[in-house]
């Protein structure tokens, strides 16, 4: 199953339900499209009526549609939450977070530099700036430039991954199998044999 930055797009449970859905839907559709005779079916030596087989297939298809929808909605919520995180993976594999520690480190420095600038001592008069503040400012400026470059690169990759993720989550894992199940349900209802049970 596909992963983006170590995160699984669709859970293992949903993948299992998806594969079962497609197997049952394929068996049901092939049975109806090729007009497979169901009158001679036997299970453990007992003849099974065609209406029973059609009913079981229809119930299975509808159940798997429901089960897939429930599991998929949980995965969709997780997928959306993952994309709203405040972290970006760079090409170097380091996880940079826009959190309090990132901002807290810059605030005292910026306040000191702002005070100097207000008094006209920075950047015109370098005498008012200590060596430590000057070095911290240059380090911070370099970090900001690197961070911007990483964000630009990560943003390009992130938009590509977003399109792939959306396709996989919406189309591959939900829209396609549900549409397939709807077609199969139509085939079963249109060409299937349905008679009420004997005891009803």
C-alpha positions in Angstrom: 0.0 0.0 0.0 1.4 3.4 -0.9 3.1 5.6 1.7 3.9 9.3 1.7 6.7 10.3 4.1 6.2 7.1 6.0 2.4 7.7 6.3 0.0 5.1 5.0 -2.7 6.6 2.8 -5.2 3.8 3.2 -5.3 1.6 6.2 -4.8 -2.2 6.0 -8.4 -2.8 7.1 -9.7 -0.7 4.2 -7.4 -2.4 1.8 -8.7 -5.8 2.8 -12.3 -4.7 2.5 -11.5 -3.1 -0.9 -10.0 -6.4 -2.2 -12.9 -8.5 -0.9 -15.4 -6.0 -2.5 -13.7 -6.2 -5.8 -13.5 -10.0 -5.7 -17.2 -10.5 -4.9 -18.2 -7.8 -7.4 -16.1 -9.4 -10.1 -17.6 -12.9 -9.5 -21.1 -11.5 -9.5 -20.6 -9.4 -12.6 -19.0 -12.2 -14.6 -21.8 -14.6 -13.5 -24.4 -12.3 -15.0 -22.4 -11.0 -18.0 -21.6 -14.5 -19.2 -25.0 -15.9 -18.2 -23.5 -18.6 -16.1 -26.2 -21.2 -15.3 -26.7 -21.3 -11.6 -29.4 -24.1 -11.5 -26.8 -26.9 -11.2 -24.8 -25.4 -8.4 -24.2 -27.8 -5.5 -22.6 -27.2 -2.1 -21.8 -30.2 0.1 -24.1 -32.3 -2.1 -27.1 -29.9 -1.7 -28.5 -28.2 -4.8 -28.6 -24.4 -4.4 -31.4 -22.5 -6.2 -30.3 -19.7 -8.5 -32.4 -17.2 -6.5 -30.4 -18.1 -3.4 -27.0 -17.5 -5.1 -28.2 -14.2 -6.6 -29.6 -13.0 -3.2 -26.3 -13.9 -1.4 -24.2 -12.1 -4.1 -26.4 -9.0 -3.8 -26.3 -9.0 0.0 -22.5 -9.4 -0.1 -22.1 -6.6 -2.6 -24.3 -4.2 -0.6 -22.6 -5.2 2.7 -19.1 -4.6 1.2 -20.2 -1.3 -0.2 -21.3 -0.2 3.3 -18.2 -1.6 5.0 -15.9 0.1 2.5 -17.7 3.4 3.0 -17.3 3.3 6.8 -13.6 2.3 6.7 -12.8 4.8 3.9 -14.4 7.7 5.8 -12.1 7.0 8.7 -9.1 6.9 6.4 -10.3 10.2 4.7 -10.4 11.9 8.0 -6.8 10.7 8.8 -5.6 11.8 5.3 -7.0 15.3 5.8 -5.5 15.6 9.3 -2.1 14.5 7.9 -2.2 17.3 5.3 -3.0 20.0 7.8 0.0 19.2 10.0 2.5 22.1 10.5 5.5 20.0 9.5 7.3 19.7 6.2 9.7 16.9 5.3 12.8 18.2 3.5 14.7 16.3 0.9 17.3 15.7 3.6 14.8 13.9 5.7 14.8 16.4 8.5 11.4 17.3 10.0 11.1 21.1 10.4 8.1 22.2 12.5 6.6 25.7 12.6 6.2 25.5 16.4 6.9 27.7 19.4 10.5 26.8 19.7 11.2 27.9 16.1 9.6 31.3 16.8 10.8 31.7 20.5 14.5 31.5 19.4 14.1 34.5 17.1 11.9 36.8 19.2 14.4 38.1 21.7 16.9 38.7 19.0 14.4 40.6 16.8 13.3 42.7 19.8 16.9 43.7 20.6 17.6 44.5 16.9 14.3 46.5 16.6 15.3 48.5 19.7 18.7 49.3 18.2 17.1 50.2 14.8 14.6 52.5 16.6 17.5 54.4 18.2 19.2 54.7 14.9 22.1 52.5 15.9 21.5 49.5 13.5 22.4 48.8 10.8 24.0 52.2 10.3 26.1 52.3 13.4 27.6 48.8 13.9 29.2 50.0 17.2 25.9 49.5 19.1 25.6 45.8 18.0 27.5 43.3 20.1 29.5 40.6 18.4 27.1 38.0 19.8 24.0 39.7 18.5 25.6 40.3 15.1 26.5 36.6 14.9 23.1 35.5 16.1 21.4 37.8 13.5 23.6 36.4 10.7 22.9 32.8 11.8 19.2 33.4 12.0 19.1 35.1 8.6 21.0 32.1 7.1 18.5 29.7 8.7 15.6 31.7 7.3 17.0 31.6 3.8 17.6 27.9 4.0 14.2 27.3 5.4 12.6 29.3 2.5 14.6 27.2 0.0 13.4 24.0 1.7 9.8 25.1 1.8 9.9 25.9 -1.9 11.3 22.5 -2.7 9.1 20.7 -0.3 6.1 22.7 -1.6 6.7 21.4 -5.1 7.0 17.8 -3.9 4.0 18.3 -1.6 1.7 19.4 -4.4 2.7 16.4 -6.5 2.1 14.1 -3.6 -1.2 15.8 -2.8 -2.5 15.0 -6.3 -1.3 11.4 -6.1 -2.7 11.1 -2.6 -6.1 12.6 -3.6 -6.3 10.3 -6.6 -5.4 7.2 -4.6 -7.7 8.0 -1.6 -10.7 9.3 -3.6 -10.7 7.4 -7.0 -8.6 4.3 -6.5 -9.9 3.4 -3.0 -13.5 4.6 -3.2 -15.1 6.0 -6.3 -13.9 3.2 -8.6 -15.0 0.2 -6.3 -18.3 1.9 -5.4 -19.2 2.6 -9.0 -18.2 -1.0 -9.9 -20.5 -2.3 -7.0 -23.4 -0.1 -8.2 -23.1 -1.6 -11.7 -22.9 -5.1 -10.3 -26.0 -4.5 -8.1 -27.8 -3.3 -11.2 -26.7 -6.5 -13.2 -27.9 -8.7 -10.3 -31.2 -6.9 -10.0 -31.8 -6.8 -13.8 -30.7 -10.3 -14.7 -30.9 -12.2 -11.4 -33.5 -14.6 -10.2 -35.2 -13.5 -7.0 -38.0 -15.5 -5.4 -39.2 -15.1 -1.9 -38.0 -17.8 0.6 -40.3 -20.8 1.0 -41.0 -20.1 4.7 -42.2 -16.6 4.1 
